[in-house]
């Protein structure tokens, strides 16, 4: 049962990574307004808290928003933690 939970978490982190990458890509290429709103709705629950944290950090840059990149690093780390636990046979 624990394997299924960890596997589902790993898939969840992969999907979130893809959404964040697509959010970054759509900012460089002109897409329809509906696509932009969709990506913003999907990414905003994790993007806005990170933007608030980054606002008061040392990495605050006025020209570039680095929070999606930080989110990608965190999601990648969490995915690797899940895959590590899957390869070792679970948490316990």
C-alpha positions as CSV (number, residue, x, y, z in Angstrom):
1,X,0.0,0.0,0.0
2,X,2.8,2.4,0.8
3,X,4.4,1.7,-2.6
4,X,1.2,2.9,-4.3
5,X,1.1,6.1,-2.3
6,X,4.7,6.9,-3.0
7,X,4.2,6.0,-6.7
8,X,1.2,8.3,-6.9
9,X,3.2,11.1,-5.2
10,X,6.0,10.6,-7.7
11,X,3.5,10.8,-10.7
12,X,2.0,13.9,-9.1
13,X,5.3,15.7,-8.9
14,X,6.1,14.8,-12.5
15,X,2.8,16.2,-13.6
16,X,3.4,19.4,-11.6
17,X,6.9,19.7,-13.2
18,X,5.4,19.4,-16.7
19,X,2.8,22.1,-15.8
20,X,5.5,24.5,-14.6
21,X,7.6,23.9,-17.6
22,X,4.7,24.5,-19.9
23,X,3.8,27.6,-17.9
24,X,7.4,28.9,-18.6
25,X,7.3,28.0,-22.2
26,X,3.9,29.7,-22.8
27,X,5.4,32.9,-21.5
28,X,7.8,33.0,-24.4
29,X,5.4,32.0,-27.2
30,X,2.1,33.6,-28.0
31,X,-0.7,31.2,-27.1
32,X,-4.4,31.8,-26.8
33,X,-5.9,33.5,-23.8
34,X,-7.7,30.3,-22.7
35,X,-4.4,28.3,-22.6
36,X,-2.7,31.0,-20.6
37,X,-5.6,31.1,-18.1
38,X,-5.5,27.3,-17.8
39,X,-1.8,27.2,-17.0
40,X,-2.1,30.1,-14.5
41,X,-5.0,28.3,-12.8
42,X,-3.0,25.1,-12.5
43,X,0.3,26.6,-11.4
44,X,-0.9,29.5,-9.3
45,X,-1.4,27.5,-6.0
46,X,2.3,26.7,-5.9
47,X,3.6,29.8,-7.7
48,X,2.1,32.6,-5.6
49,X,3.4,31.4,-2.2
50,X,6.8,30.9,-3.7
51,X,6.6,34.4,-5.2
52,X,5.8,35.8,-1.7
53,X,8.8,33.9,-0.2
54,X,11.1,35.1,-3.0
55,X,9.9,38.7,-2.6
56,X,11.7,39.0,0.7
57,X,14.7,36.8,-0.1
58,X,18.2,37.5,-1.3
59,X,17.3,36.2,-4.7
60,X,14.8,39.0,-5.3
61,X,15.4,40.3,-8.8
62,X,13.2,43.0,-10.2
63,X,13.4,42.1,-13.8
64,X,13.1,38.3,-13.7
65,X,10.8,36.1,-11.7
66,X,12.9,33.2,-10.5
67,X,10.1,31.5,-8.5
68,X,9.1,29.0,-11.3
69,X,12.7,27.8,-11.5
70,X,12.9,27.4,-7.8
71,X,9.7,25.4,-7.9
72,X,11.1,23.2,-10.6
73,X,14.2,22.5,-8.4
74,X,12.0,21.6,-5.4
75,X,9.7,19.4,-7.4
76,X,12.6,17.6,-9.0
77,X,14.0,16.9,-5.6
78,X,10.7,15.6,-4.2
79,X,10.4,13.3,-7.2
80,X,13.8,11.9,-6.6
81,X,13.0,11.4,-2.9
82,X,9.9,9.4,-4.0
83,X,11.9,7.3,-6.5
84,X,14.6,6.6,-3.8
85,X,11.9,5.3,-1.5
86,X,10.5,3.2,-4.2
87,X,13.8,1.7,-5.0
88,X,14.6,0.9,-1.4
89,X,11.3,-0.8,-0.7
90,X,9.4,1.9,1.1
91,X,9.8,4.1,4.1
92,X,9.7,1.4,6.8
